[in-house]
């Protein structure tokens, strides 16, 4: 069964992207697996809004408190 939405909860183990025509995420719970039309990022953003926050706000808070930001490093393997 394909769901149009999913609410992240205590049973949620993983949100895995899926490149399928009918769904975009495979949700793994402790005892069940679901196929959901929304993307993993859409589900995460929905969960943030549900908890009175935003994805961008939570991301900025993590950066502020940990000084960790995603960095893109260009590696040159030429001899």
Beta strands, then each sheet from edge to edge (+ up, - down):
strand 1: 2-3
strand 2: 12-17
strand 3: 25-29
strand 4: 33-36
sheet 1: 1+ 4+ 3- 2+
end
